[in-house]
Amino acid sequence: MLTSLLRSKEKALNSIIYSYKHGFSRFAATLTVSQAKQLSANSSLVALPMSND
């Protein structure tokens, strides 16, 4: 999902802050507002909580 958004596996891996592996497949990543908006349009995305940090 991040690889297609950022158009680079390296950029996707570098943006990941934490990857959750139990229960659900999810991740925390640093994204721009524009990237977050693009990602939120993905129909397979369940939630996109955003932080102002």
PyMOL Python script that loads the backbone (N, CA, C, O; Angstrom):
from pymol import cmd

cmd.read_pdbstr("""\
ATOM      1  N   MET A   1       0.827  -1.183   0.000  1.00  0.00           N
ATOM      2  CA  MET A   1       0.000   0.000   0.000  1.00  0.00           C
ATOM      3  C   MET A   1       0.880   1.258   0.000  1.00  0.00           C
ATOM      4  O   MET A   1       0.674   2.158  -0.815  1.00  0.00           O
ATOM      5  N   LEU A   2       1.858   1.322   0.913  1.00  0.00           N
ATOM      6  CA  LEU A   2       2.748   2.481   0.934  1.00  0.00           C
ATOM      7  C   LEU A   2       3.640   2.535  -0.305  1.00  0.00           C
ATOM      8  O   LEU A   2       3.925   3.614  -0.826  1.00  0.00           O
ATOM      9  N   THR A   3       4.078   1.372  -0.771  1.00  0.00           N
ATOM     10  CA  THR A   3       4.953   1.339  -1.938  1.00  0.00           C
ATOM     11  C   THR A   3       4.260   1.954  -3.146  1.00  0.00           C
ATOM     12  O   THR A   3       4.875   2.719  -3.888  1.00  0.00           O
ATOM     13  N   SER A   4       2.992   1.629  -3.351  1.00  0.00           N
ATOM     14  CA  SER A   4       2.283   2.209  -4.496  1.00  0.00           C
ATOM     15  C   SER A   4       2.031   3.700  -4.287  1.00  0.00           C
ATOM     16  O   SER A   4       2.063   4.470  -5.247  1.00  0.00           O
ATOM     17  N   LEU A   5       1.783   4.114  -3.053  1.00  0.00           N
ATOM     18  CA  LEU A   5       1.562   5.529  -2.760  1.00  0.00           C
ATOM     19  C   LEU A   5       2.835   6.341  -2.976  1.00  0.00           C
ATOM     20  O   LEU A   5       2.809   7.398  -3.606  1.00  0.00           O
ATOM     21  N   LEU A   6       3.942   5.840  -2.450  1.00  0.00           N
ATOM     22  CA  LEU A   6       5.201   6.587  -2.515  1.00  0.00           C
ATOM     23  C   LEU A   6       6.026   6.249  -3.755  1.00  0.00           C
ATOM     24  O   LEU A   6       7.067   6.856  -4.005  1.00  0.00           O
ATOM     25  N   ARG A   7       5.549   5.273  -4.527  1.00  0.00           N
ATOM     26  CA  ARG A   7       6.174   4.851  -5.789  1.00  0.00           C
ATOM     27  C   ARG A   7       7.619   4.378  -5.627  1.00  0.00           C
ATOM     28  O   ARG A   7       8.423   4.468  -6.555  1.00  0.00           O
ATOM     29  N   SER A   8       7.934   3.871  -4.428  1.00  0.00           N
ATOM     30  CA  SER A   8       9.272   3.359  -4.183  1.00  0.00           C
ATOM     31  C   SER A   8       9.249   2.490  -2.932  1.00  0.00           C
ATOM     32  O   SER A   8       8.776   2.919  -1.880  1.00  0.00           O
ATOM     33  N   LYS A   9       9.763   1.262  -3.049  1.00  0.00           N
ATOM     34  CA  LYS A   9       9.818   0.381  -1.890  1.00  0.00           C
ATOM     35  C   LYS A   9      10.741   0.968  -0.827  1.00  0.00           C
ATOM     36  O   LYS A   9      10.461   0.876   0.368  1.00  0.00           O
ATOM     37  N   GLU A  10      11.846   1.575  -1.271  1.00  0.00           N
ATOM     38  CA  GLU A  10      12.800   2.172  -0.332  1.00  0.00           C
ATOM     39  C   GLU A  10      12.160   3.323   0.449  1.00  0.00           C
ATOM     40  O   GLU A  10      12.328   3.419   1.664  1.00  0.00           O
ATOM     41  N   LYS A  11      11.424   4.196  -0.250  1.00  0.00           N
ATOM     42  CA  LYS A  11      10.749   5.308   0.430  1.00  0.00           C
ATOM     43  C   LYS A  11       9.691   4.786   1.399  1.00  0.00           C
ATOM     44  O   LYS A  11       9.532   5.318   2.498  1.00  0.00           O
ATOM     45  N   ALA A  12       8.969   3.744   0.989  1.00  0.00           N
ATOM     46  CA  ALA A  12       7.950   3.163   1.861  1.00  0.00           C
ATOM     47  C   ALA A  12       8.585   2.594   3.123  1.00  0.00           C
ATOM     48  O   ALA A  12       8.098   2.842   4.226  1.00  0.00           O
ATOM     49  N   LEU A  13       9.656   1.841   2.972  1.00  0.00           N
ATOM     50  CA  LEU A  13      10.334   1.259   4.134  1.00  0.00           C
ATOM     51  C   LEU A  13      10.900   2.349   5.042  1.00  0.00           C
ATOM     52  O   LEU A  13      10.858   2.217   6.265  1.00  0.00           O
ATOM     53  N   ASN A  14      11.424   3.413   4.461  1.00  0.00           N
ATOM     54  CA  ASN A  14      11.986   4.510   5.255  1.00  0.00           C
ATOM     55  C   ASN A  14      10.926   5.315   5.985  1.00  0.00           C
ATOM     56  O   ASN A  14      11.225   5.931   7.008  1.00  0.00           O
ATOM     57  N   SER A  15       9.690   5.328   5.485  1.00  0.00           N
ATOM     58  CA  SER A  15       8.630   6.107   6.115  1.00  0.00           C
ATOM     59  C   SER A  15       7.971   5.379   7.282  1.00  0.00           C
ATOM     60  O   SER A  15       7.307   6.007   8.107  1.00  0.00           O
ATOM     61  N   ILE A  16       8.148   4.060   7.359  1.00  0.00           N
ATOM     62  CA  ILE A  16       7.490   3.277   8.412  1.00  0.00           C
ATOM     63  C   ILE A  16       8.147   3.547   9.765  1.00  0.00           C
ATOM     64  O   ILE A  16       9.360   3.414   9.928  1.00  0.00           O
ATOM     65  N   ILE A  17       7.323   3.924  10.712  1.00  0.00           N
ATOM     66  CA  ILE A  17       7.771   4.158  12.080  1.00  0.00           C
ATOM     67  C   ILE A  17       7.657   2.868  12.878  1.00  0.00           C
ATOM     68  O   ILE A  17       8.549   2.535  13.659  1.00  0.00           O
ATOM     69  N   TYR A  18       6.561   2.141  12.684  1.00  0.00           N
ATOM     70  CA  TYR A  18       6.321   0.891  13.395  1.00  0.00           C
ATOM     71  C   TYR A  18       5.402   0.017  12.560  1.00  0.00           C
ATOM     72  O   TYR A  18       4.498   0.522  11.895  1.00  0.00           O
ATOM     73  N   SER A  19       5.624  -1.282  12.591  1.00  0.00           N
ATOM     74  CA  SER A  19       4.782  -2.230  11.867  1.00  0.00           C
ATOM     75  C   SER A  19       4.164  -3.202  12.862  1.00  0.00           C
ATOM     76  O   SER A  19       4.877  -3.890  13.593  1.00  0.00           O
ATOM     77  N   TYR A  20       2.849  -3.256  12.886  1.00  0.00           N
ATOM     78  CA  TYR A  20       2.122  -4.143  13.791  1.00  0.00           C
ATOM     79  C   TYR A  20       1.911  -5.482  13.098  1.00  0.00           C
ATOM     80  O   TYR A  20       1.498  -5.523  11.939  1.00  0.00           O
ATOM     81  N   LYS A  21       2.189  -6.572  13.796  1.00  0.00           N
ATOM     82  CA  LYS A  21       2.106  -7.881  13.158  1.00  0.00           C
ATOM     83  C   LYS A  21       1.115  -8.834  13.822  1.00  0.00           C
ATOM     84  O   LYS A  21       0.944  -9.961  13.356  1.00  0.00           O
ATOM     85  N   HIS A  22       0.466  -8.410  14.889  1.00  0.00           N
ATOM     86  CA  HIS A  22      -0.459  -9.295  15.593  1.00  0.00           C
ATOM     87  C   HIS A  22      -1.887  -8.764  15.482  1.00  0.00           C
ATOM     88  O   HIS A  22      -2.134  -7.586  15.738  1.00  0.00           O
ATOM     89  N   GLY A  23      -2.808  -9.613  15.110  1.00  0.00           N
ATOM     90  CA  GLY A  23      -4.214  -9.237  15.020  1.00  0.00           C
ATOM     91  C   GLY A  23      -4.603  -8.639  13.684  1.00  0.00           C
ATOM     92  O   GLY A  23      -5.429  -9.204  12.966  1.00  0.00           O
ATOM     93  N   PHE A  24      -4.031  -7.529  13.351  1.00  0.00           N
ATOM     94  CA  PHE A  24      -4.331  -6.845  12.094  1.00  0.00           C
ATOM     95  C   PHE A  24      -3.025  -6.522  11.388  1.00  0.00           C
ATOM     96  O   PHE A  24      -1.969  -6.436  12.015  1.00  0.00           O
ATOM     97  N   SER A  25      -3.109  -6.348  10.103  1.00  0.00           N
ATOM     98  CA  SER A  25      -1.967  -5.873   9.343  1.00  0.00           C
ATOM     99  C   SER A  25      -2.064  -4.352   9.309  1.00  0.00           C
ATOM    100  O   SER A  25      -2.939  -3.801   8.641  1.00  0.00           O
ATOM    101  N   ARG A  26      -1.180  -3.678  10.018  1.00  0.00           N
ATOM    102  CA  ARG A  26      -1.231  -2.222  10.066  1.00  0.00           C
ATOM    103  C   ARG A  26       0.171  -1.658  10.253  1.00  0.00           C
ATOM    104  O   ARG A  26       1.125  -2.389  10.519  1.00  0.00           O
ATOM    105  N   PHE A  27       0.271  -0.351  10.108  1.00  0.00           N
ATOM    106  CA  PHE A  27       1.564   0.298  10.231  1.00  0.00           C
ATOM    107  C   PHE A  27       1.364   1.747  10.640  1.00  0.00           C
ATOM    108  O   PHE A  27       0.278   2.309  10.498  1.00  0.00           O
ATOM    109  N   ALA A  28       2.425   2.333  11.146  1.00  0.00           N
ATOM    110  CA  ALA A  28       2.479   3.770  11.416  1.00  0.00           C
ATOM    111  C   ALA A  28       3.561   4.330  10.517  1.00  0.00           C
ATOM    112  O   ALA A  28       4.651   3.764  10.428  1.00  0.00           O
ATOM    113  N   ALA A  29       3.275   5.431   9.852  1.00  0.00           N
ATOM    114  CA  ALA A  29       4.240   5.998   8.913  1.00  0.00           C
ATOM    115  C   ALA A  29       4.157   7.520   8.924  1.00  0.00           C
ATOM    116  O   ALA A  29       3.130   8.096   9.284  1.00  0.00           O
ATOM    117  N   THR A  30       5.231   8.150   8.530  1.00  0.00           N
ATOM    118  CA  THR A  30       5.275   9.595   8.365  1.00  0.00           C
ATOM    119  C   THR A  30       4.891   9.918   6.928  1.00  0.00           C
ATOM    120  O   THR A  30       5.559   9.494   5.985  1.00  0.00           O
ATOM    121  N   LEU A  31       3.794  10.682   6.770  1.00  0.00           N
ATOM    122  CA  LEU A  31       3.294  11.040   5.442  1.00  0.00           C
ATOM    123  C   LEU A  31       3.010  12.530   5.388  1.00  0.00           C
ATOM    124  O   LEU A  31       2.778  13.168   6.414  1.00  0.00           O
ATOM    125  N   THR A  32       3.030  13.072   4.185  1.00  0.00           N
ATOM    126  CA  THR A  32       2.592  14.454   4.001  1.00  0.00           C
ATOM    127  C   THR A  32       1.059  14.463   4.017  1.00  0.00           C
ATOM    128  O   THR A  32       0.429  13.408   3.932  1.00  0.00           O
ATOM    129  N   VAL A  33       0.472  15.632   4.125  1.00  0.00           N
ATOM    130  CA  VAL A  33      -0.995  15.747   4.091  1.00  0.00           C
ATOM    131  C   VAL A  33      -1.514  15.204   2.764  1.00  0.00           C
ATOM    132  O   VAL A  33      -2.523  14.499   2.729  1.00  0.00           O
ATOM    133  N   SER A  34      -0.837  15.526   1.692  1.00  0.00           N
ATOM    134  CA  SER A  34      -1.252  15.057   0.362  1.00  0.00           C
ATOM    135  C   SER A  34      -1.204  13.526   0.276  1.00  0.00           C
ATOM    136  O   SER A  34      -2.125  12.905  -0.254  1.00  0.00           O
ATOM    137  N   GLN A  35      -0.148  12.931   0.789  1.00  0.00           N
ATOM    138  CA  GLN A  35      -0.022  11.472   0.775  1.00  0.00           C
ATOM    139  C   GLN A  35      -1.101  10.830   1.637  1.00  0.00           C
ATOM    140  O   GLN A  35      -1.660   9.802   1.254  1.00  0.00           O
ATOM    141  N   ALA A  36      -1.405  11.415   2.790  1.00  0.00           N
ATOM    142  CA  ALA A  36      -2.457  10.883   3.660  1.00  0.00           C
ATOM    143  C   ALA A  36      -3.813  10.940   2.964  1.00  0.00           C
ATOM    144  O   ALA A  36      -4.609  10.009   3.087  1.00  0.00           O
ATOM    145  N   LYS A  37      -4.082  12.013   2.240  1.00  0.00           N
ATOM    146  CA  LYS A  37      -5.346  12.128   1.498  1.00  0.00           C
ATOM    147  C   LYS A  37      -5.433  11.067   0.407  1.00  0.00           C
ATOM    148  O   LYS A  37      -6.487  10.463   0.211  1.00  0.00           O
ATOM    149  N   GLN A  38      -4.324  10.836  -0.307  1.00  0.00           N
ATOM    150  CA  GLN A  38      -4.312   9.796  -1.340  1.00  0.00           C
ATOM    151  C   GLN A  38      -4.550   8.429  -0.717  1.00  0.00           C
ATOM    152  O   GLN A  38      -5.317   7.626  -1.247  1.00  0.00           O
ATOM    153  N   LEU A  39      -3.895   8.167   0.400  1.00  0.00           N
ATOM    154  CA  LEU A  39      -4.032   6.879   1.065  1.00  0.00           C
ATOM    155  C   LEU A  39      -5.452   6.672   1.581  1.00  0.00           C
ATOM    156  O   LEU A  39      -5.972   5.559   1.518  1.00  0.00           O
ATOM    157  N   SER A  40      -6.081   7.718   2.087  1.00  0.00           N
ATOM    158  CA  SER A  40      -7.435   7.595   2.633  1.00  0.00           C
ATOM    159  C   SER A  40      -8.463   7.250   1.554  1.00  0.00           C
ATOM    160  O   SER A  40      -9.550   6.765   1.869  1.00  0.00           O
ATOM    161  N   ALA A  41      -8.130   7.495   0.291  1.00  0.00           N
ATOM    162  CA  ALA A  41      -9.033   7.161  -0.813  1.00  0.00           C
ATOM    163  C   ALA A  41      -8.999   5.672  -1.155  1.00  0.00           C
ATOM    164  O   ALA A  41      -9.823   5.204  -1.941  1.00  0.00           O
ATOM    165  N   ASN A  42      -8.065   4.929  -0.581  1.00  0.00           N
ATOM    166  CA  ASN A  42      -7.919   3.498  -0.843  1.00  0.00           C
ATOM    167  C   ASN A  42      -9.077   2.738  -0.197  1.00  0.00           C
ATOM    168  O   ASN A  42      -9.292   2.854   1.010  1.00  0.00           O
ATOM    169  N   SER A  43      -9.818   1.971  -0.977  1.00  0.00           N
ATOM    170  CA  SER A  43     -11.000   1.264  -0.479  1.00  0.00           C
ATOM    171  C   SER A  43     -10.663   0.140   0.502  1.00  0.00           C
ATOM    172  O   SER A  43     -11.535  -0.287   1.259  1.00  0.00           O
ATOM    173  N   SER A  44      -9.426  -0.347   0.509  1.00  0.00           N
ATOM    174  CA  SER A  44      -9.064  -1.425   1.441  1.00  0.00           C
ATOM    175  C   SER A  44      -8.592  -0.881   2.792  1.00  0.00           C
ATOM    176  O   SER A  44      -8.320  -1.649   3.715  1.00  0.00           O
ATOM    177  N   LEU A  45      -8.497   0.425   2.900  1.00  0.00           N
ATOM    178  CA  LEU A  45      -8.065   1.056   4.151  1.00  0.00           C
ATOM    179  C   LEU A  45      -9.226   1.109   5.129  1.00  0.00           C
ATOM    180  O   LEU A  45     -10.310   1.577   4.780  1.00  0.00           O
ATOM    181  N   VAL A  46      -9.013   0.636   6.344  1.00  0.00           N
ATOM    182  CA  VAL A  46     -10.069   0.621   7.350  1.00  0.00           C
ATOM    183  C   VAL A  46     -10.092   1.931   8.129  1.00  0.00           C
ATOM    184  O   VAL A  46     -11.164   2.486   8.368  1.00  0.00           O
ATOM    185  N   ALA A  47      -8.934   2.428   8.524  1.00  0.00           N
ATOM    186  CA  ALA A  47      -8.871   3.675   9.306  1.00  0.00           C
ATOM    187  C   ALA A  47      -7.563   4.394   9.023  1.00  0.00           C
ATOM    188  O   ALA A  47      -6.546   3.776   8.709  1.00  0.00           O
ATOM    189  N   LEU A  48      -7.611   5.702   9.141  1.00  0.00           N
ATOM    190  CA  LEU A  48      -6.424   6.516   8.963  1.00  0.00           C
ATOM    191  C   LEU A  48      -6.393   7.576  10.054  1.00  0.00           C
ATOM    192  O   LEU A  48      -6.690   8.744   9.803  1.00  0.00           O
ATOM    193  N   PRO A  49      -6.030   7.163  11.276  1.00  0.00           N
ATOM    194  CA  PRO A  49      -5.915   8.155  12.339  1.00  0.00           C
ATOM    195  C   PRO A  49      -4.698   9.041  12.081  1.00  0.00           C
ATOM    196  O   PRO A  49      -3.645   8.552  11.675  1.00  0.00           O
ATOM    197  N   MET A  50      -4.844  10.331  12.315  1.00  0.00           N
ATOM    198  CA  MET A  50      -3.738  11.244  12.053  1.00  0.00           C
ATOM    199  C   MET A  50      -3.293  11.911  13.348  1.00  0.00           C
ATOM    200  O   MET A  50      -4.097  12.173  14.242  1.00  0.00           O
ATOM    201  N   SER A  51      -2.013  12.174  13.423  1.00  0.00           N
ATOM    202  CA  SER A  51      -1.426  12.836  14.586  1.00  0.00           C
ATOM    203  C   SER A  51      -0.857  14.167  14.147  1.00  0.00           C
ATOM    204  O   SER A  51      -0.380  14.301  13.020  1.00  0.00           O
ATOM    205  N   ASN A  52      -0.900  15.126  15.006  1.00  0.00           N
ATOM    206  CA  ASN A  52      -0.327  16.437  14.696  1.00  0.00           C
ATOM    207  C   ASN A  52       1.109  16.548  15.173  1.00  0.00           C
ATOM    208  O   ASN A  52       1.700  17.627  15.121  1.00  0.00           O
ATOM    209  N   ASP A  53       1.670  15.453  15.634  1.00  0.00           N
ATOM    210  CA  ASP A  53       3.060  15.462  16.134  1.00  0.00           C
ATOM    211  C   ASP A  53       4.043  15.612  15.023  1.00  0.00           C
ATOM    212  O   ASP A  53       5.250  15.638  15.266  1.00  0.00           O
TER     213      ASP A  53
END
""", "prot")
cmd.dss("prot")
cmd.show_as("cartoon", "prot")
cmd.util.cbc("prot")
cmd.orient("prot")
